Amino acid sequence: MVLRKQMESLETILLSMNKTLEEFDGIVFFLEKILRDGRHLIKGGPVQATPKQLQQRIGIKPCLADCLDRLSLLYEMHQSEYHLKSSIVSALPVLALKPSSSDLSALQQLLVDQPNIPKEEVRLIFDIVFAEEIC
């Protein structure tokens, strides 16, 4: 009886993790699409931007090249985090069958923790891109 409840609980947790992982994958996909669309608009759009235009700033606003670089960085951070979490979630069923308390505790901590995306770095990117709105 107890084992059955534990197995049901484990199954519920795994389903929840997979759903969360799918949602995170959607965020990564969205960031990739925005990045790809931005690059396309600059390189292959109706009017191609020159290198000088990509570096041009208007007031305190960042240049287009800076925006694309920072968007690329955000995408790479989220993609790496997705791959890490995906690897962990895919290993869980095997570990659940041969549980080691230290392994399960470490995995639980990795999955419960906030993403391994440096908040300060993300905040800095937003401060640069949205500098005009902040001032």
C-alpha positions in Angstrom: 0.0 0.0 0.0 2.7 2.4 1.0 4.9 1.5 -2.0 1.9 2.0 -4.4 1.3 5.5 -3.0 5.0 6.3 -3.3 5.0 5.1 -6.9 1.9 7.2 -7.7 3.5 10.2 -6.1 6.7 9.6 -8.1 4.7 9.3 -11.3 2.8 12.6 -10.5 6.1 14.4 -9.8 7.7 13.1 -13.0 4.7 14.1 -15.1 4.8 17.6 -13.5 8.5 17.9 -14.2 8.0 16.9 -17.9 5.2 19.5 -18.2 7.4 22.2 -16.7 10.3 21.1 -19.0 7.9 21.3 -22.1 7.0 24.9 -21.0 10.7 25.8 -20.6 11.4 24.3 -24.1 8.6 26.7 -25.4 10.5 29.6 -23.9 13.7 28.5 -25.5 12.0 28.0 -28.9 10.4 31.5 -28.6 13.8 33.1 -27.8 15.4 31.3 -30.7 12.6 32.5 -33.1 13.0 36.1 -31.9 16.8 35.9 -32.4 16.4 34.3 -35.9 13.8 36.8 -36.9 16.0 39.7 -35.7 19.0 38.4 -37.6 16.8 37.9 -40.7 15.5 41.5 -40.6 19.0 42.9 -40.3 20.6 40.7 -42.9 17.9 39.6 -45.3 15.1 42.1 -44.8 13.9 44.5 -47.5 16.6 47.0 -46.5 19.9 45.5 -45.3 21.6 47.3 -42.5 25.2 48.4 -43.0 27.8 47.7 -40.3 27.8 51.4 -39.5 24.0 51.3 -39.0 24.3 48.3 -36.7 26.6 50.2 -34.5 24.7 53.5 -34.5 23.2 54.6 -31.2 20.4 57.1 -30.7 20.8 58.8 -27.3 21.2 56.2 -24.6 19.5 53.4 -26.6 21.8 50.5 -27.4 22.7 49.8 -31.0 21.1 47.0 -33.0 24.3 44.9 -32.8 24.3 45.1 -29.0 20.6 44.1 -28.8 21.2 41.1 -31.0 24.3 40.1 -29.1 22.4 40.2 -25.8 19.4 38.4 -27.2 21.8 35.7 -28.4 23.3 35.5 -24.9 19.9 35.1 -23.3 19.0 32.4 -25.8 22.2 30.5 -25.1 21.7 30.7 -21.3 18.2 29.4 -21.5 19.1 26.7 -24.0 21.9 25.4 -21.8 19.6 25.4 -18.8 17.0 23.5 -20.8 19.6 20.9 -21.8 20.8 20.5 -18.2 17.2 20.1 -16.8 16.3 17.8 -19.7 19.2 15.5 -19.0 18.4 15.4 -15.3 14.7 14.6 -15.9 15.6 11.8 -18.3 17.9 10.2 -15.8 15.4 10.3 -12.9 13.4 7.1 -13.8 16.6 5.1 -13.8 17.8 6.7 -10.5 14.3 6.1 -8.9 14.7 2.4 -9.5 18.2 2.4 -7.8 17.8 5.2 -5.3 20.7 6.6 -3.5 19.7 9.3 -1.0 22.6 11.5 -1.8 22.0 11.3 -5.6 18.2 11.9 -5.2 18.9 14.9 -2.8 21.3 16.4 -5.3 19.0 16.0 -8.2 16.1 17.4 -6.2 18.1 20.4 -5.3 19.0 21.0 -9.0 15.4 20.7 -10.1 13.9 22.8 -7.2 16.5 25.6 -7.5 15.8 28.5 -9.7 17.4 28.3 -13.2 21.2 28.5 -13.3 20.8 31.7 -15.2 22.7 34.6 -13.6 20.1 37.1 -12.6 22.6 39.9 -12.4 23.7 39.3 -16.0 20.0 39.2 -17.2 19.3 42.4 -15.2 22.3 44.1 -16.9 21.1 43.1 -20.3 17.6 44.5 -19.6 19.2 47.7 -18.1 21.1 48.3 -21.3 18.3 47.4 -23.8 15.7 49.3 -21.9 17.9 52.2 -20.7 15.6 54.9 -22.0 12.5 53.5 -20.2 14.5 53.2 -16.9 15.7 56.9 -17.0 
